[in-house]
Amino acid sequence: MSSYKISKFTSEDIPQVMALQQAYQQVYRYASIIPGEAYLSAGFEGGSNIFCAFDGKGVLQGYAPLFPQLTEEPQIPHTIWAEVKVTPELDSPAEVKDLLFERVVDRTKEIVRASPGHQARLTFQYHPTETSSIEYVLSRGCVHTESVFRMMRDLTLELPMI
């Protein structure tokens, strides 16, 4: 029996999700911080595509959003973007990650069944500094297939003349 309660995301969860993201970014520099309000968008289906793991005290210890990009083109696979993120201070993160990952896979299957006729890819995108998250999804059968590059520029520095 798990000591964590998994529930769908609601607007009341935004402060805890933001706090978790900020704590996570302190450990994994360059990890993306998504404004909590973005999780209220239609792509997350009213919270049905975001799972939150709360401990016995009601404190968020992890969450897993899914963002389906469904296509009409039969030769192009559906892409289900996902991540599993837990608070970095967690003593044994595997239990929370396992619970969330299981929900991600189950929800992905539901989405794919509701939109047949396409291959589907469950896609995780982590910054290279997010080593524990990368190692976790690799340990669950995911494989590295491609990378997305993100470029940044410090605008407090002078722009070079080209």
Secondary structure per residue as TSV (DSSP state, phi and psi in degrees):
chain	resnum	aa	ss	phi	psi
A	1	M	-	360.0	128.5
A	2	S	-	-77.6	147.8
A	3	S	S	-92.8	9.5
A	4	Y	-	-114.9	142.7
A	5	K	E	-104.0	126.2
A	6	I	E	-102.1	127.2
A	7	S	E	-139.8	163.6
A	8	K	E	-77.8	152.8
A	9	F	-	-66.7	140.8
A	10	T	-	-131.3	167.1
A	11	S	G	-60.9	-25.8
A	12	E	G	-68.0	-17.5
A	13	D	G	-83.5	-10.1
A	14	I	H	-54.5	-49.4
A	15	P	H	-58.5	-39.7
A	16	Q	H	-72.2	-35.9
A	17	V	H	-64.6	-43.2
A	18	M	H	-64.3	-42.1
A	19	A	H	-63.2	-40.8
A	20	L	H	-64.5	-44.1
A	21	Q	H	-61.1	-42.1
A	22	Q	H	-66.7	-41.6
A	23	A	H	-64.2	-39.8
A	24	Y	H	-63.3	-43.2
A	25	Q	H	-67.3	-26.1
A	26	Q	H	-64.6	-31.3
A	27	V	H	-90.3	-40.4
A	28	Y	S	-114.1	82.2
A	29	R	T	-51.8	141.3
A	30	Y	T	78.7	-1.4
A	31	A	-	-61.3	140.3
A	32	S	-	-69.9	142.8
A	33	I	-	-112.1	118.9
A	34	I	-	-98.1	125.8
A	35	P	-	-55.5	131.9
A	36	G	G	-55.3	-32.4
A	37	E	G	-64.4	-26.0
A	38	A	G	-61.9	-30.5
A	39	Y	G	-71.7	-6.7
A	40	L	G	-88.7	-2.6
A	41	S	S	-70.4	162.6
A	42	A	G	-60.1	-30.9
A	43	G	G	-60.8	-22.8
A	44	F	G	-96.0	6.7
A	45	E	G	47.7	55.2
A	46	G	G	61.8	28.2
A	47	G	G	94.5	-8.9
A	48	S	T	-66.5	-20.1
A	49	N	T	-103.1	17.1
A	50	I	E	-135.3	125.4
A	51	F	E	-110.5	134.2
A	52	C	E	-117.1	135.1
A	53	A	E	-108.6	115.9
A	54	F	E	-109.5	140.0
A	55	D	-	-79.5	-177.4
A	56	G	T	-62.9	-18.0
A	57	K	T	-96.1	3.0
A	58	G	S	82.0	17.6
A	59	V	-	-95.2	130.1
A	60	L	E	-65.6	125.0
A	61	Q	E	-113.1	-9.7
A	62	G	E	-177.5	161.4
A	63	Y	E	-153.4	159.7
A	64	A	E	-143.6	104.7
A	65	P	E	-90.9	147.9
A	66	L	E	-123.1	137.0
A	67	F	E	-129.1	100.6
A	68	P	E	-76.4	134.3
A	69	Q	E	-115.6	96.5
A	70	L	-	-91.8	140.6
A	71	T	-	-114.4	154.6
A	72	E	S	-91.6	-21.6
A	73	E	-	-74.5	117.9
A	74	P	T	-62.9	-26.4
A	75	Q	T	-84.3	-9.1
A	76	I	S	-103.8	129.5
A	77	P	-	-74.0	152.2
A	78	H	E	-66.1	144.7
A	79	T	E	-118.0	125.6
A	80	I	E	-110.7	105.8
A	81	W	E	-79.6	136.8
A	82	A	E	-149.7	162.3
A	83	E	-	-152.0	156.1
A	84	V	-	-124.4	117.4
A	85	K	E	-128.6	130.9
A	86	V	E	-125.1	158.7
A	87	T	-	-61.3	134.6
A	88	P	T	-68.5	-18.8
A	89	E	T	-83.4	-2.2
A	90	L	-	-64.5	129.4
A	91	D	S	-64.5	-45.8
A	92	S	-	-128.3	85.7
A	93	P	H	-69.0	-19.9
A	94	A	H	-59.3	-39.5
A	95	E	H	-61.6	-45.5
A	96	V	H	-67.7	-45.3
A	97	K	H	-60.0	-42.7
A	98	D	H	-61.5	-44.4
A	99	L	H	-61.8	-44.1
A	100	L	H	-69.6	-42.2
A	101	F	H	-61.3	-41.6
A	102	E	H	-59.6	-42.7
A	103	R	H	-66.0	-39.5
A	104	V	H	-59.3	-47.5
A	105	V	H	-63.9	-45.2
A	106	D	H	-62.3	-43.9
A	107	R	H	-66.6	-38.7
A	108	T	H	-60.3	-42.9
A	109	K	H	-61.6	-40.4
A	110	E	H	-62.1	-45.3
A	111	I	H	-62.3	-43.6
A	112	V	H	-67.0	-41.1
A	113	R	H	-62.2	-33.8
A	114	A	H	-77.3	-13.1
A	115	S	S	-131.9	69.0
A	116	P	-	-72.0	172.2
A	117	G	S	93.3	8.3
A	118	H	S	-137.2	150.5
A	119	Q	-	-69.0	163.9
A	120	A	E	-141.6	146.3
A	121	R	E	-123.5	125.2
A	122	L	E	-88.1	116.5
A	123	T	E	-119.4	125.7
A	124	F	E	-108.2	134.7
A	125	Q	-	-125.3	114.6
A	126	Y	-	-124.8	148.0
A	127	H	-	-70.1	147.3
A	128	P	T	-55.2	-21.8
A	129	T	T	-73.7	-15.9
A	130	E	-	-83.9	58.0
A	131	T	H	-59.7	-41.8
A	132	S	H	-67.5	-35.6
A	133	S	H	-69.1	-40.8
A	134	I	H	-63.5	-47.6
A	135	E	H	-61.0	-37.7
A	136	Y	H	-62.9	-52.7
A	137	V	H	-66.7	-32.6
A	138	L	H	-63.9	-38.2
A	139	S	H	-69.9	-14.3
A	140	R	T	-102.7	18.8
A	141	G	T	96.5	-2.1
A	142	C	-	-74.6	152.9
A	143	V	-	-127.4	147.1
A	144	H	-	-76.9	122.9
A	145	T	-	-117.7	-31.3
A	146	E	-	-162.8	168.6
A	147	S	-	-129.4	152.2
A	148	V	-	-112.6	129.0
A	149	F	-	-93.3	140.5
A	150	R	-	-123.9	126.4
A	151	M	-	-111.2	142.4
A	152	M	-	-131.5	154.5
A	153	R	-	-138.5	126.9
A	154	D	-	-76.5	108.9
A	155	L	T	-79.9	-1.6
A	156	T	T	-79.7	-16.2
A	157	L	S	-90.2	153.8
A	158	E	-	-66.4	139.6
A	159	L	-	-79.0	134.8
A	160	P	-	-71.7	148.9
A	161	M	-	-83.2	132.3
A	162	I	-	-106.2	360.0
